[in-house]
Amino acid sequence: DGIRGALESRGRGDGDKRQVKWCNVDALVAGNIAIVEELLKLRPDTATIVINSLLPRHSSLWKYELLINERLECYANVTEGVEFFDATDIFMMSNRTLQNLEDGLHPSVEGHRLWGTAIVEKVLEIVSR
């Protein structure tokens, strides 16, 4: 039940991890929204749920990550008690070159520091309202 049940109901099939039909933009957005919807049921009325953007990856995947981020941001914009935090600029330059990702996947020490600072700023923005 709960979050696990919500995710399993999103089409993972019979649980075979070799299946990839559920691994697409729509399924990933639906899975994230299912988690947030479950958390909305459980949270105190004063809490705000913050969805962090997917961090940029290899350029061949970015178009999909961008779609996912856009849809999650749209969902957050129309859902009370939900905010979207976009970390893209911390990890990708305007020319789409990755930065602050140690191995192109994991944040470097500097990436973690910048990301943490930006998250604190977002939290302070939310609690000051």
WOLIN-V765921 format. One record per backbone hydrogen bond with DSSP energy under -1.0 kcal/mol. CO is the residue of the C=O (numbers start at 1). NH is the residue of the N-H. E is the energy in kcal/mol with one decimal. If there is no record, write none. Layout:
{{CO;NH;E} {CO;NH;E}}
//
This chain:
{{1;5;-1.2} {2;6;-2.3} {3;7;-2.4} {4;8;-2.5} {5;9;-2.0} {7;10;-1.5} {12;15;-1.3} {16;19;-2.0} {20;23;-1.9} {22;24;-1.4} {24;28;-2.8} {25;29;-2.5} {26;30;-2.7} {27;31;-2.5} {28;32;-2.1} {29;33;-2.7} {30;34;-2.5} {31;35;-1.9} {32;36;-2.3} {33;37;-3.1} {34;38;-2.1} {35;39;-2.4} {36;40;-2.7} {37;41;-1.3} {38;42;-1.2} {39;43;-2.1} {44;47;-1.8} {49;83;-2.9} {51;85;-3.1} {58;61;-2.1} {58;62;-1.1} {61;64;-1.0} {61;65;-2.2} {62;66;-3.1} {63;67;-1.5} {64;68;-2.4} {65;69;-2.9} {66;70;-2.7} {67;71;-2.3} {68;72;-2.6} {69;73;-2.6} {70;74;-2.2} {71;75;-2.4} {72;76;-2.5} {73;77;-2.3} {74;78;-1.2} {79;82;-1.6} {81;49;-3.0} {83;51;-2.9} {85;53;-2.8} {87;90;-1.2} {88;91;-1.2} {88;92;-1.7} {91;99;-2.5} {93;96;-2.2} {97;93;-3.1} {100;108;-2.1} {106;102;-1.7} {108;112;-2.8} {109;113;-2.2} {110;114;-2.8} {111;115;-2.7} {112;116;-2.8} {113;117;-2.3} {114;118;-2.4} {115;119;-2.4} {116;120;-2.4} {117;121;-2.2} {118;122;-2.1} {119;123;-2.6} {120;124;-2.7} {121;125;-2.1} {122;126;-2.2} {123;127;-2.7} {124;128;-1.3} {126;129;-1.2}}
//
